[in-house]
């Protein structure tokens, strides 16, 4: 299974309390899900600005 995180939903995703993203967070936290992304400077900037520092490899 995979999930695509659209730029329009990144704001919702970075809030672990958002109930729409609860299934995604459960999937990730249960170790059955993985995030795949392009390691570009723009993505890194967005990731860090979004408070996503609690997710690491």
mmCIF file of the C-alpha atoms, coordinates in Angstrom:
data_MODEL
# 
_entry.id   MODEL 
# 
loop_
_atom_site.group_PDB 
_atom_site.id 
_atom_site.type_symbol 
_atom_site.label_atom_id 
_atom_site.label_alt_id 
_atom_site.label_comp_id 
_atom_site.label_asym_id 
_atom_site.label_entity_id 
_atom_site.label_seq_id 
_atom_site.pdbx_PDB_ins_code 
_atom_site.Cartn_x 
_atom_site.Cartn_y 
_atom_site.Cartn_z 
_atom_site.occupancy 
_atom_site.B_iso_or_equiv 
_atom_site.pdbx_formal_charge 
_atom_site.auth_seq_id 
_atom_site.auth_comp_id 
_atom_site.auth_asym_id 
_atom_site.auth_atom_id 
_atom_site.pdbx_PDB_model_num 
ATOM 1  C CA . UNK A 1 1  ? 0.000  0.000  0.000  1.00 0.00 ? 1  UNK A CA 1 
ATOM 2  C CA . UNK A 1 2  ? 1.135  3.527  -0.614 1.00 0.00 ? 2  UNK A CA 1 
ATOM 3  C CA . UNK A 1 3  ? -0.181 6.995  0.051  1.00 0.00 ? 3  UNK A CA 1 
ATOM 4  C CA . UNK A 1 4  ? 0.458  10.128 -1.938 1.00 0.00 ? 4  UNK A CA 1 
ATOM 5  C CA . UNK A 1 5  ? 0.761  13.289 0.092  1.00 0.00 ? 5  UNK A CA 1 
ATOM 6  C CA . UNK A 1 6  ? -0.410 16.091 -2.120 1.00 0.00 ? 6  UNK A CA 1 
ATOM 7  C CA . UNK A 1 7  ? 0.953  19.575 -1.502 1.00 0.00 ? 7  UNK A CA 1 
ATOM 8  C CA . UNK A 1 8  ? -2.600 20.719 -0.789 1.00 0.00 ? 8  UNK A CA 1 
ATOM 9  C CA . UNK A 1 9  ? -2.863 18.324 2.166  1.00 0.00 ? 9  UNK A CA 1 
ATOM 10 C CA . UNK A 1 10 ? 0.613  18.789 3.639  1.00 0.00 ? 10 UNK A CA 1 
ATOM 11 C CA . UNK A 1 11 ? -0.716 21.297 6.158  1.00 0.00 ? 11 UNK A CA 1 
ATOM 12 C CA . UNK A 1 12 ? -3.266 18.752 7.413  1.00 0.00 ? 12 UNK A CA 1 
ATOM 13 C CA . UNK A 1 13 ? -0.684 15.966 7.455  1.00 0.00 ? 13 UNK A CA 1 
ATOM 14 C CA . UNK A 1 14 ? 1.790  17.863 9.588  1.00 0.00 ? 14 UNK A CA 1 
ATOM 15 C CA . UNK A 1 15 ? -0.833 18.198 12.326 1.00 0.00 ? 15 UNK A CA 1 
ATOM 16 C CA . UNK A 1 16 ? -0.988 14.771 14.036 1.00 0.00 ? 16 UNK A CA 1 
ATOM 17 C CA . UNK A 1 17 ? -4.219 15.828 15.765 1.00 0.00 ? 17 UNK A CA 1 
ATOM 18 C CA . UNK A 1 18 ? -6.072 16.297 12.448 1.00 0.00 ? 18 UNK A CA 1 
ATOM 19 C CA . UNK A 1 19 ? -8.727 13.580 12.398 1.00 0.00 ? 19 UNK A CA 1 
ATOM 20 C CA . UNK A 1 20 ? -8.685 13.322 8.592  1.00 0.00 ? 20 UNK A CA 1 
ATOM 21 C CA . UNK A 1 21 ? -5.044 12.255 8.793  1.00 0.00 ? 21 UNK A CA 1 
ATOM 22 C CA . UNK A 1 22 ? -5.529 9.844  11.706 1.00 0.00 ? 22 UNK A CA 1 
ATOM 23 C CA . UNK A 1 23 ? -5.587 6.739  9.460  1.00 0.00 ? 23 UNK A CA 1 
ATOM 24 C CA . UNK A 1 24 ? -2.369 7.879  7.783  1.00 0.00 ? 24 UNK A CA 1 
ATOM 25 C CA . UNK A 1 25 ? -0.621 8.490  11.108 1.00 0.00 ? 25 UNK A CA 1 
ATOM 26 C CA . UNK A 1 26 ? -1.810 5.105  12.416 1.00 0.00 ? 26 UNK A CA 1 
ATOM 27 C CA . UNK A 1 27 ? -0.454 3.456  9.290  1.00 0.00 ? 27 UNK A CA 1 
ATOM 28 C CA . UNK A 1 28 ? 2.927  5.161  9.710  1.00 0.00 ? 28 UNK A CA 1 
ATOM 29 C CA . UNK A 1 29 ? 3.205  4.617  13.459 1.00 0.00 ? 29 UNK A CA 1 
ATOM 30 C CA . UNK A 1 30 ? 2.404  0.909  13.196 1.00 0.00 ? 30 UNK A CA 1 
ATOM 31 C CA . UNK A 1 31 ? 5.514  0.520  11.015 1.00 0.00 ? 31 UNK A CA 1 
ATOM 32 C CA . UNK A 1 32 ? 3.475  -0.762 8.117  1.00 0.00 ? 32 UNK A CA 1 
ATOM 33 C CA . UNK A 1 33 ? 3.711  2.528  6.239  1.00 0.00 ? 33 UNK A CA 1 
ATOM 34 C CA . UNK A 1 34 ? 6.661  4.385  4.812  1.00 0.00 ? 34 UNK A CA 1 
ATOM 35 C CA . UNK A 1 35 ? 7.141  7.872  3.469  1.00 0.00 ? 35 UNK A CA 1 
ATOM 36 C CA . UNK A 1 36 ? 8.917  8.252  0.161  1.00 0.00 ? 36 UNK A CA 1 
ATOM 37 C CA . UNK A 1 37 ? 9.856  11.686 -1.065 1.00 0.00 ? 37 UNK A CA 1 
ATOM 38 C CA . UNK A 1 38 ? 12.240 13.524 -3.330 1.00 0.00 ? 38 UNK A CA 1 
ATOM 39 C CA . UNK A 1 39 ? 15.053 14.972 -1.261 1.00 0.00 ? 39 UNK A CA 1 
ATOM 40 C CA . UNK A 1 40 ? 15.022 18.436 -2.758 1.00 0.00 ? 40 UNK A CA 1 
ATOM 41 C CA . UNK A 1 41 ? 15.914 21.690 -0.974 1.00 0.00 ? 41 UNK A CA 1 
ATOM 42 C CA . UNK A 1 42 ? 12.331 22.935 -1.365 1.00 0.00 ? 42 UNK A CA 1 
ATOM 43 C CA . UNK A 1 43 ? 10.870 19.793 0.193  1.00 0.00 ? 43 UNK A CA 1 
ATOM 44 C CA . UNK A 1 44 ? 13.366 19.868 3.071  1.00 0.00 ? 44 UNK A CA 1 
ATOM 45 C CA . UNK A 1 45 ? 12.499 23.508 3.742  1.00 0.00 ? 45 UNK A CA 1 
ATOM 46 C CA . UNK A 1 46 ? 8.772  22.753 3.736  1.00 0.00 ? 46 UNK A CA 1 
ATOM 47 C CA . UNK A 1 47 ? 9.271  19.682 5.936  1.00 0.00 ? 47 UNK A CA 1 
ATOM 48 C CA . UNK A 1 48 ? 11.294 21.571 8.564  1.00 0.00 ? 48 UNK A CA 1 
ATOM 49 C CA . UNK A 1 49 ? 8.979  24.582 8.504  1.00 0.00 ? 49 UNK A CA 1 
ATOM 50 C CA . UNK A 1 50 ? 6.037  22.253 8.971  1.00 0.00 ? 50 UNK A CA 1 
ATOM 51 C CA . UNK A 1 51 ? 7.224  20.910 12.305 1.00 0.00 ? 51 UNK A CA 1 
ATOM 52 C CA . UNK A 1 52 ? 7.741  17.381 11.001 1.00 0.00 ? 52 UNK A CA 1 
ATOM 53 C CA . UNK A 1 53 ? 10.961 16.886 12.959 1.00 0.00 ? 53 UNK A CA 1 
ATOM 54 C CA . UNK A 1 54 ? 9.436  14.023 15.007 1.00 0.00 ? 54 UNK A CA 1 
ATOM 55 C CA . UNK A 1 55 ? 9.554  11.745 11.953 1.00 0.00 ? 55 UNK A CA 1 
ATOM 56 C CA . UNK A 1 56 ? 13.004 10.516 11.016 1.00 0.00 ? 56 UNK A CA 1 
ATOM 57 C CA . UNK A 1 57 ? 14.356 7.395  9.336  1.00 0.00 ? 57 UNK A CA 1 
# 
